[in-house]
Amino acid sequence: MKTAALLDDWIAERTEEEVTKKFGIGPGDVRRMTDQAEWLLYSMAEVGRIFNKKKVRALTRLTTQVQYGVKEELLELISLRGVGRVRGRALHQRGFKTLRDLQKANPNDLARIPTIGSALAVKIKEQVGVPVDVREVEGQAALGDFG
């Protein structure tokens, strides 16, 4: 029961500090438990591919939630390189909830989000299929700008 409660808190995006205090364990224990749960969920999904294909998608999503410690609403955002639970939540809180939202986003608006910055804003835009000239993003300088 303790492990299940811990995993529930983890995918509810409680911080590692909150989880360790609540359950009286160390950060390494949280990592071990999430790694084990991730492996078990992955294994269940693989078995599900043989016996119950209907459950595979849900198990795969839950595996990713446990791996990253995120609610289901962030799964699309954390599929981007450089975006994990903290940056995904920051994007979501500012109205960027889907990859489509990020396609439409002004890169300068993304760059102003704490923990994102201009370099990652450019990389995010590229990952969603919208190339951005690095010089268009405030605070980002190109090598040619230095003469």
N, C-alpha and C positions, 0 to 999 in steps of 0.2 A: 504494500500500500504506500509506503514511504517513497519508493522509486516512482510509482505512478503519479503521486502528488507532486513530486519534484519535477517530473517531465511536463506535467500540466502547467506548473508555474513557469518553466523554461519556455514553452511554446506560447505562453501568455505574455512573453517579453519582459518578465521580471529580470532585473539585473543579476549578474553573477553574485554580487555582494548580497543582494536580498535573499537569493536562494541559499547561499552558504550560511547566512545568519539564521534563517528560518529552520533549516534542517540540521544545523550544527555540524557541518562538514566543510571540507576544504575545496578550493577550486579544482584541484585534481580529481576529487571524487565526482564533482559535477561533470567534468569532462569524461571520466570513465563511464558514468551512467548513461550519458547521452551517446557516447560511442557504442556502447552495448545495445542500447535501444535502437539506434540507427541500423546496426548490423542485423538485429532481429527483425525489424520492419522490412528491411531490404530482402532478407531471406523469405519472409512471409509473402512479399510481392512476387518473388521468383517462383515460389510454390504455387501462388495464385495464378500465375500464367498457365499452369498446367491444369489446375482443378477448378478455379473460380475466377475467370477473367474479369468479372464485374467488379471485383474488389481491388484489382491491381492499381488502378488510377488513384483511389483513395489512399492506399498504402504507400504509393510513391510520393504523393503529396505530403503525407504525414512524416515520411522519412526525411524529406527536405525540411519540414518544419522543425523536427528534432535536431537535425544537423545544424541549422542556422539559428534556432531559438526564436522563431517568428510566428506570428499569427498567419492564418491562411491568406489574408488580404495582401500580404507583402510578397507572396511567392513569385509573382511576375517580376517585381522590381529587383529582387535578389538574384534573378537569373542573369543580371548584368555583371560583368567583371568589375570589381572594385566597389560593389554595393553589397553590403551585408545588413545585419539587423539594425544598426544605428543609422546608417545612411538611408536605408530603405524606409525606416520610420520617419526620418527627417523629410524625405521626398514626399511621402504619403501625407504627412501633416500639412504640407504646403500645397496640397491639391494635385500632386503628380502621382496618380494611383495606378496608371497603366503605362505600358510601353507606348501606346498611342498618345497619351498625354505628354510623354517625354518627346515624341516626334514633333509635336506642335509647340513645345516649350521654347522660349527664348533662351539661348545658352547663357546670357548674362543673368537671367533670373535663377537659373540652376546654380551658377557660380556663386551667387550671394547666399546660398543656403549653407549654414555652418556644417562643416565636415565635407562639403563637396568641393568648392574651389574651382578655379577656371580650368585647370588641367583635366580634372575628372569630368567637368561639364562637357568639355570637348569630346572626351572618350565615350561618355554616355551617348551624346548625340550621334557619334559615329556608329556605335553599337546598335542604335535603333534605325540606322539607315539614312541619317541626315548628316552628310559631311559639313563640317564647319571650318571656315578659315580661322586659324588660331588667333590671328590679329583682330578678329571681330569681337573676341571675348575680352572684357575689361580685365586689366591686370595681367594679361598674358602677353608676353613679348616673344616675337620670333627672332631667330638668330640674325636675320638680315637687318633688324632694327638697330643693331649695335655697330654698324658701319663696317 
